[in-house]
Amino acid sequence: MKNLLFILSLLPCLVAEKLIILQSSDVHAYYLNGDKEGEGGFLRLGTLVEQYRKKYGKDNVLLIDCGDTIQGTVEGSVYRGDLAIDCLNTLNYDAWIPGNHELDFGLKNYHRLLQKVKIPVLNANFKFKAPYTYKFQSWRMYKKAGRKIAVIGLQNTFLKNWFYGDDWQAYDVEESVKVFETILPEILAAKPDLVVLAAHQGFRYRDSRKVNNLKELAYRFPVIDIILGGHTHWSIPAKRINQSFCVQPGQHATKLAIVTVDFSNKFPEISAEL
């Protein structure tokens, strides 16, 4: 009996050797279905999320959404983001990184939605200007699976060129590389066990407009362990760029990215699936 109790006492330690990162992106207000009837949708993502939290324990699961969450369906247009924010809050996401389409209904509506969000919103390179006052966190340290996980949020650098008119003037967007050079020393000084970049940027082989900077960031900052991408709607279950492990779940809540980080060896072993 004593041996059994001893073994049971070790189980939480064994489970804590694995971190599970769950990522959604470009849901675009697809609540009931993804691209096909009976498949995907925010509600089914929620079911998967709860299954993984139950299996591995909530303290070992990190849940992140990489933006373009509020717009894209009739429901998105009718509710102008409120229903999407309710989903993020109800599922208790660990972080939300907003995308370019969060601005589609104007800055005033975007600012209003941010007041409603009850979860951390990470965005290192987007800043409001007067009369708006909301300030984003550039990055956040999480304690998951007994480790320190630094998560950095990043927006499209090219955002300034996508919206015109008075409703979209009161903000600035900084270049991705410049932002990293500023915040990375602070992050590394905190001695994280894992550095995760969660971005509303994707992977493209050619990108003359420099909308998506992930490849450049991976080569210039090899300290990034994991890159969670979005925006391009590509499904990428696993990809290596320099030293960074990259994944991207596609569009319309059809897939959920599941990244497993095994800390049982000297160096973390990372794998992923959609």
N, C-alpha and C positions, 0 to 999 in steps of 0.2 A: 504493500500500500504506500509506504514511504517513497519507494522508487518511482511509483506511478505519479505521485504528487510532485516529485522532483522533475520528472520529464514534462509534466503539464506546465510547471512553472517556467520552463525554458521555451515554450512555444511562442510567446510574444517576442522573444529575442530572435528566434529563427525567422518569424514573419518579418521582423524589422530589417532583415538583411535585404529585402526587396522593396524598392520604391516603384509604384505604378503611376505613370503620368497619363492622364486621359485628356485628349484635346479635341475640341470641335472648332470649326471655322467656316465662315461663309454660309451660315445657316440660312440667311436671307428670309427670315420669317416663315420658313416651312415648318409648320407646327404638327400637322397630322400625318403628312407623307413627305417623302423626298421627291425624286424625279418620277417615281412610279407609285401607283396606288398600292397601299399595303406594305410599302417599304420606306424606311427612314422617317424623318420628322423629329422635331424636338422631343415629343413625348416618348418615342422609342429610345432616343438617346438617354433620356432620363432614366428609363428602365435599366439600360446597360450600366449607367453610372451607379445606380443603387446596388446592382448585382456585384460590381467590382468593389465597392465600399464594404459590402457585407462579407465578401470573400477574403479581402486583404486587410480590412480594418481602415476606418476613415483616416487615422493618423498616418497611414502608409500610402494614401492615394492623393495625388495632386491633380485638380481639375481646372483646366484653362480653356477659355474661348478666345480665338484670335480675330474676332471682328466681322463686320458686315452681317450683323446679327438682326437688325430691326426692320430691314426693308427688302422687298422683292416679291411679295404676294399681295393679294387683295387685303388680307388681314393686316399685313404690315402697313399698308396705306391707310386703312381705317383707324388703326390704333396708334399709328405714328410712333411706334417703339415701345409703348407702355406694356404690351403683352410680352414682348421679348425680354424686357427688364424684369417682369414678374417671373419669367422662366429662370433667368439667371439667379435671381434672389431665392426662388423656391428650391432650386437644385443646389444652392449654396456653393457656387463656383468659388474657387480659391483666387482666381484672377480673371479679369476681362480686359482684353486689349482691343479698343474700338478700331473700326475700319473706316474707309473713306465714305461708305454709304450711310454711316451714322449721321452724316451731315446733310443728307438729301432733303430733309424737311426744314433746313435752316439752322443756324447756330443757336437761335433762341430756344428751339425745341430740343436740340442736342444738350444744351446747358440745363434745361429743365429735367431731362431724363437722368443726367448725371447726379442731380440732387436726390433722385429716387433710388439710385443704386445703393445696395447695402453691402456689396462685396468690394474688395480692392480693385481699383481701375488703374492699370499701369500704362503709361505712355510717356516715354522719355523725351520725345522730340516735338510734341505738340503743346503749344502754350496759347491760352486765351489772352485777348487784350480787352481793355475796358469797352463796354460796361460789364463784361463777364468776369467772374471772380474765381471760378473753379480752378483748383490746382491739382494736377495729376502727380502721382508717385512715379518716379522714373524706374524704380526697381524695388523689390521687396524680398526679404529673407524669410523663408519658411522652414519650420522644423518638421520634417516628415521622415518617417522610417528611421528616426534617431539621428538624422543627418541635417546639415544646414544647406538648404537649396536656395540659391540666389536666382530670382526670375526677373528678367529685364523686359519691359514692354516697349514696342517700337511701331511707329506709324509710317505710312508712305511719305517719303521725302517729296514726291512730286505733287502732293495734295493741293498746293497753292494754285496749280494750273488747271484744276478740274472744276472749280466753282467760281462764278462771277456774280457781281451785284452786292448790294448792301447787306444781304442776309449772310454773306460768307466772307466778310472782310476782317472781322475782329479776331484774328488768330495768326500765329506764326508757326512754321514748321522748320526745324533745323535739319541739317544733313546728318545722315545716320553715322558716318564715320566720326564726324566732329563730336557728336553726342557721346559715342563710345569712348573716345579719348578723354572726355571730361569725367564720366562716371565710373569707368573701369577701375581706376586706382582706389576709389572708395569701396567698391565691391570686393576687390581682392584683399584689402586691408581687413575686411570682416571675416576672411578665411572660410569661404564656403567650400563644402565638399563637392558641390556640383553647380555649374553655371549654365542656366537655361535662358536662351533668347526666344521669347514669344513675340512674333511679329505679324503685323498685317502686311506682309510682303511675301512674295513667292519666289519660285525658282524658274528662271528662264535662261536659255542658252545664249540668246542675244536680247539685249534690252537697251536700245539706243537712247531711250528717254530716261534711263537710270531711275525707273520707278522702283525696281526691286534690287536691293543692295546686299542680299544675303550671301551671295558667293564672295563678294569683296570683303564682307565682314568676317566670313569664315577664314579667309586667307590672311587677313590683317590681324585678326585677334583669335589665334588658335586656342586660347584659354576657354572659348565657348565650347562646352561639352555637347549640348543638345540645341538644335534649332527647330522650333515649331513654326511652320510657315502657313501662309494663307494667300488670299487675294487672287491668285491666278486660276483657282478652281481645279488645279491638277491634283490627282490622287497619287501620293508618293509614300509607300509603306516603309521604305528605308533607303537612305542614300548617304554616302560619305562625301563631304566636301572638306578637303584638308583633314583637320583633326575633329571636325564637328559631325555629329550624327544628326541627320535631318529627316523630318517626317512631315507629311501634309495630308489632311483628311478629305480633300476634295470639296464638294459643294452640297448645299441643300439638305444637310443633316442626313445624307445617305450613308455616310461612314463616320465612325469614331476612331480616332488614332489612339492606340494603346502602346505606350512605351514602357518597357520593363528595364529597370536599372538594378542589377545584382551587385551588392556591395560585399559579398562574402569573400572575394579575393582581394589582392593588394590593390588592383586597379578595377574600377567599376566596369562591368560588362553590360552593354546596352543592346537591346533588341526591340523590334517593333512590329506591329501588324495593324491593319485597318479592319 
